[in-house]
């Protein structure tokens, strides 16, 4: 974990967004390793959680309160006004109707979330809603979000060059901007799920081994990745006043089996870190790199 933090800092990253589960969930191990790391103060973090993990109006979970507790961490990412950043994602209209009895019910729960945060001495959380783009374009403001965004931006059964994938992602930013809220643009580092297609994960029950191996986008060159990130930063800067998001999100640090990663791969391939560094730190990798692997 210490080494991965140093890698992220070398690349110029300000923060990691951890997919957030409960404290006892096995998928939370990385978050708690990070929080225990001696290097943790060199990199901030925030949370990106699935709406379904909040439960329902009839049976809400305690996860929101747990996440508010984490927001008190010294290195939790705060944006303008000292507001802790929180992504609430994988939002779909059907689940809102089923679990919250509609938009008004979810809005009420988000208002409770904000009140609990205020009662804990925190500034008002900056909540980014992610999920069904067409739905959020219409309803994000009514739900009570501060901004919209995406976990990843691709198309079903998509295939092509990385340039094709970047165009899909950038078109997604534009679509969300029609809702006239700030949009956190998601920068794609790739989309190639062949490892998961060969060896399906337990939670993707519809995936059959080997089905869809032809559906992937080519990996980016160093320049293509740098250009895509630069486009995202420029896109935010060009948004109207009041619609500029405080951050950009990159998919992803380590979604390696989906083709989206930044972390070095064997034996010590750091081109993606170098690409980010050139944009974020406006400097090429030094001739004598620090020990990254």
C-alpha positions as CSV (number, residue, x, y, z in Angstrom):
1,X,0.0,0.0,0.0
2,X,2.8,2.4,0.8
3,X,4.4,1.8,-2.5
4,X,1.1,2.4,-4.4
5,X,0.6,5.7,-2.6
6,X,4.1,6.8,-3.7
7,X,3.2,5.7,-7.3
8,X,0.0,7.8,-7.2
9,X,1.9,10.8,-5.8
10,X,4.6,10.5,-8.5
11,X,1.9,10.7,-11.2
12,X,0.4,13.9,-9.7
13,X,-2.8,12.4,-8.3
14,X,-4.5,14.4,-5.5
15,X,-6.8,11.6,-4.3
16,X,-8.1,8.1,-4.6
17,X,-11.9,7.4,-4.7
18,X,-12.4,4.1,-3.0
19,X,-15.5,2.0,-3.9
20,X,-17.0,2.0,-0.4
21,X,-18.6,-0.9,1.4
22,X,-19.1,-1.6,5.1
23,X,-16.2,-1.8,7.5
24,X,-16.5,-5.6,7.8
25,X,-16.9,-6.3,4.1
26,X,-13.9,-8.1,2.5
27,X,-13.8,-5.5,-0.3
28,X,-13.0,-2.8,2.3
29,X,-9.6,-4.3,3.0
30,X,-7.8,-1.8,0.7
31,X,-9.4,1.2,2.3
32,X,-8.5,0.2,5.8
33,X,-4.9,-0.7,4.7
34,X,-4.7,2.8,3.2
35,X,-6.0,4.5,6.4
36,X,-3.4,2.6,8.4
37,X,-0.5,3.4,6.0
38,X,2.4,5.6,7.1
39,X,2.1,7.3,3.7
40,X,-1.6,8.2,4.0
41,X,-1.1,11.9,4.6
42,X,0.5,12.2,1.1
43,X,-2.7,11.4,-0.7
44,X,-6.3,12.3,0.0
45,X,-9.2,10.0,-0.5
46,X,-13.0,10.0,-0.8
47,X,-15.7,7.4,-1.2
48,X,-17.8,6.2,-4.1
49,X,-20.6,4.0,-3.0
50,X,-23.5,2.1,-4.7
51,X,-26.9,3.6,-3.8
52,X,-28.3,0.1,-3.2
53,X,-25.9,-0.2,-0.2
54,X,-27.9,2.6,1.5
55,X,-30.8,0.1,1.8
56,X,-34.3,1.4,1.4
57,X,-36.8,3.7,3.0
58,X,-38.3,0.7,4.9
59,X,-34.9,-0.7,5.8
60,X,-32.1,1.9,5.7
61,X,-28.6,0.6,6.4
62,X,-26.1,2.2,8.8
63,X,-23.5,2.6,6.0
64,X,-24.2,6.4,5.4
65,X,-23.4,7.1,9.1
66,X,-20.3,5.0,8.8
67,X,-19.2,7.0,5.8
68,X,-19.8,10.2,7.6
69,X,-17.5,9.0,10.3
70,X,-14.7,8.5,7.7
71,X,-15.2,12.0,6.4
72,X,-13.6,13.3,9.7
73,X,-10.3,11.8,8.6
74,X,-7.6,14.4,8.2
75,X,-6.8,13.3,4.7
76,X,-10.4,12.9,3.5
77,X,-10.8,15.0,0.4
78,X,-12.6,18.3,0.8
79,X,-13.5,20.7,-1.9
80,X,-14.5,24.4,-1.9
81,X,-16.0,25.4,1.5
82,X,-14.3,22.5,3.2
83,X,-17.0,20.2,1.9
84,X,-16.3,16.4,2.0
85,X,-16.6,14.9,-1.5
86,X,-18.9,11.9,-1.8
87,X,-19.9,9.9,-4.9
88,X,-23.3,8.2,-4.7
89,X,-23.4,5.9,-7.8
90,X,-25.0,3.2,-9.8
91,X,-28.2,5.1,-9.6
92,X,-31.1,3.7,-11.7
93,X,-34.7,4.9,-11.8
94,X,-36.1,1.4,-11.2
95,X,-34.1,1.0,-7.9
96,X,-35.2,4.5,-6.7
97,X,-38.8,3.5,-7.2
98,X,-38.4,0.1,-5.6
99,X,-36.3,1.2,-2.6
100,X,-37.2,4.9,-2.0
101,X,-40.7,5.1,-3.5
102,X,-39.5,7.7,-6.0
103,X,-37.2,10.7,-6.3
104,X,-38.8,12.5,-3.3
105,X,-38.0,9.6,-1.0
106,X,-34.3,9.5,-2.1
107,X,-34.1,13.3,-1.7
108,X,-35.4,12.9,1.8
109,X,-32.7,10.4,2.6
110,X,-30.0,12.6,1.2
111,X,-31.2,15.5,3.3
112,X,-30.9,13.2,6.3
113,X,-27.4,12.3,5.3
114,X,-26.5,16.0,5.2
115,X,-28.1,16.7,8.6
116,X,-26.1,13.8,10.2
117,X,-22.9,15.2,8.7
118,X,-23.7,18.7,10.0
119,X,-24.4,17.2,13.4
120,X,-21.0,15.6,13.3
121,X,-19.4,19.0,12.8
122,X,-18.7,18.5,9.1
123,X,-19.4,21.0,6.3
124,X,-22.2,20.1,3.9
125,X,-21.0,17.1,1.8
126,X,-20.5,17.7,-1.9
127,X,-22.5,14.9,-3.4
128,X,-21.9,13.7,-6.9
129,X,-24.6,11.5,-8.3
130,X,-23.6,8.9,-10.9
131,X,-25.5,6.3,-12.9
132,X,-28.2,6.4,-15.6
133,X,-27.1,9.5,-17.5
134,X,-30.5,10.3,-19.1
135,X,-32.2,10.0,-15.8
136,X,-29.7,12.1,-13.9
137,X,-29.7,14.7,-16.5
138,X,-33.4,15.3,-15.7
139,X,-33.5,14.5,-12.0
140,X,-30.2,15.0,-10.3
141,X,-31.2,18.5,-9.1
142,X,-34.5,17.2,-7.8
143,X,-32.8,14.3,-6.0
144,X,-30.6,16.9,-4.2
145,X,-27.2,16.3,-5.8
146,X,-24.5,18.9,-6.1
147,X,-23.1,17.5,-9.3
148,X,-23.3,14.5,-11.7
149,X,-20.7,12.1,-12.9
150,X,-20.0,8.5,-13.9
151,X,-18.0,5.5,-12.6
152,X,-17.0,4.6,-16.1
153,X,-18.1,5.7,-19.6
154,X,-18.4,3.1,-22.3
155,X,-21.1,1.4,-24.4
156,X,-22.5,-2.1,-24.2
157,X,-20.6,-4.5,-26.5
158,X,-18.4,-1.7,-27.5
159,X,-15.2,-2.2,-29.5
160,X,-12.7,-0.1,-31.3
161,X,-9.6,2.1,-30.8
162,X,-8.8,4.0,-27.7
163,X,-9.7,7.2,-29.6
164,X,-13.2,5.7,-30.0
165,X,-13.5,5.1,-26.3
166,X,-12.3,8.6,-25.5
167,X,-14.9,10.1,-27.8
168,X,-17.6,8.0,-26.1
169,X,-16.5,9.3,-22.7
170,X,-16.3,12.9,-23.8
171,X,-19.7,12.7,-25.3
172,X,-20.9,11.4,-22.0
173,X,-19.6,14.5,-20.2
174,X,-21.5,16.7,-22.7
175,X,-24.7,14.7,-22.2
176,X,-24.6,15.1,-18.4
177,X,-23.9,18.8,-18.8
178,X,-27.4,19.3,-20.2
179,X,-28.7,19.0,-16.7
180,X,-27.0,22.3,-15.9
181,X,-25.3,21.0,-12.7
182,X,-21.5,20.7,-12.4
183,X,-20.3,17.5,-14.1
184,X,-17.3,15.6,-12.8
185,X,-15.8,14.2,-16.0
186,X,-14.6,10.6,-15.9
187,X,-11.4,10.0,-17.8
188,X,-11.1,6.5,-19.2
189,X,-7.8,4.6,-19.1
190,X,-9.3,1.7,-21.1
191,X,-12.1,-0.8,-21.4
192,X,-11.1,-4.4,-21.9
193,X,-13.1,-7.0,-19.9
194,X,-11.6,-10.1,-21.5
195,X,-10.1,-11.3,-18.2
196,X,-13.6,-11.2,-16.6
197,X,-15.1,-12.8,-19.7
198,X,-12.6,-15.7,-19.5
199,X,-13.0,-16.0,-15.8
200,X,-16.4,-14.5,-14.7
201,X,-16.6,-12.9,-11.2
202,X,-19.4,-14.2,-8.9
203,X,-21.4,-11.0,-9.0
204,X,-21.8,-11.0,-12.8
205,X,-24.2,-13.9,-12.9
206,X,-25.2,-13.4,-16.6
207,X,-21.6,-13.6,-17.9
208,X,-20.8,-16.9,-19.6
209,X,-17.2,-17.8,-19.9
210,X,-15.8,-16.7,-23.3
211,X,-19.0,-14.9,-24.4
212,X,-18.1,-11.5,-25.8
213,X,-14.3,-11.8,-26.1
214,X,-14.4,-9.6,-29.2
215,X,-15.8,-6.6,-27.3
216,X,-13.0,-4.4,-26.1
217,X,-11.2,-1.2,-26.9
218,X,-7.5,-1.0,-27.6
219,X,-5.2,0.2,-24.8
220,X,-4.2,3.9,-25.0
221,X,-0.8,5.1,-26.0
222,X,0.9,7.4,-23.5
223,X,0.0,10.4,-25.6
224,X,-3.6,9.3,-26.1
225,X,-4.1,9.0,-22.3
226,X,-2.4,12.3,-21.6
227,X,-4.5,14.1,-24.3
228,X,-7.7,12.6,-22.9
229,X,-6.9,13.8,-19.4
230,X,-5.9,17.2,-20.7
231,X,-9.3,17.4,-22.5
232,X,-11.1,16.7,-19.2
233,X,-9.3,19.5,-17.4
234,X,-9.9,21.9,-20.2
235,X,-13.5,20.9,-20.4
236,X,-14.1,21.7,-16.7
237,X,-12.4,25.0,-17.1
238,X,-14.6,26.0,-20.0
239,X,-17.9,25.3,-18.2
240,X,-20.0,28.3,-17.3
241,X,-19.6,29.8,-13.9
242,X,-21.6,27.7,-11.4
243,X,-21.2,24.6,-13.5
244,X,-17.5,23.9,-12.9
245,X,-16.8,20.7,-11.0
246,X,-14.1,20.8,-8.3
247,X,-12.5,17.5,-9.4
248,X,-11.9,15.2,-12.3
249,X,-12.3,11.4,-11.8
250,X,-10.1,8.8,-13.6
251,X,-11.3,5.3,-14.2
252,X,-9.3,3.7,-12.6
253,X,-6.4,3.0,-10.4
254,X,-6.7,-0.8,-10.4
255,X,-9.7,-2.1,-12.4
256,X,-7.1,-4.2,-14.2
257,X,-9.5,-7.0,-15.1
258,X,-11.8,-4.4,-16.8
259,X,-8.9,-2.8,-18.7
260,X,-8.9,0.4,-16.7
261,X,-5.8,0.9,-14.7
262,X,-3.0,3.4,-13.8
263,X,-0.9,1.3,-11.4
264,X,2.3,-0.1,-12.8
265,X,2.1,-3.6,-14.4
266,X,4.7,-6.3,-14.5
267,X,7.6,-6.1,-14.8
268,X,7.5,-2.3,-14.0
269,X,5.5,-0.6,-16.7
270,X,4.9,3.0,-15.7
271,X,3.9,4.6,-19.0
272,X,0.5,5.5,-17.6
273,X,1.9,7.2,-14.5
274,X,4.3,9.1,-16.8
275,X,1.5,10.2,-19.0
276,X,-0.4,11.6,-16.0
277,X,2.7,13.3,-14.6
278,X,3.3,15.2,-17.8
279,X,-0.3,16.7,-17.6
280,X,-0.8,17.1,-13.9
281,X,2.7,18.2,-12.9
282,X,3.6,19.6,-16.3
283,X,6.9,17.8,-16.2
284,X,8.3,14.6,-17.8
285,X,9.4,11.8,-15.7
286,X,13.0,12.5,-14.4
287,X,15.8,10.6,-16.0
288,X,16.4,9.0,-12.6
289,X,13.0,7.9,-11.4
290,X,12.3,7.2,-7.8
291,X,11.9,3.5,-7.0
292,X,8.3,2.9,-8.1
293,X,8.1,-0.9,-8.3
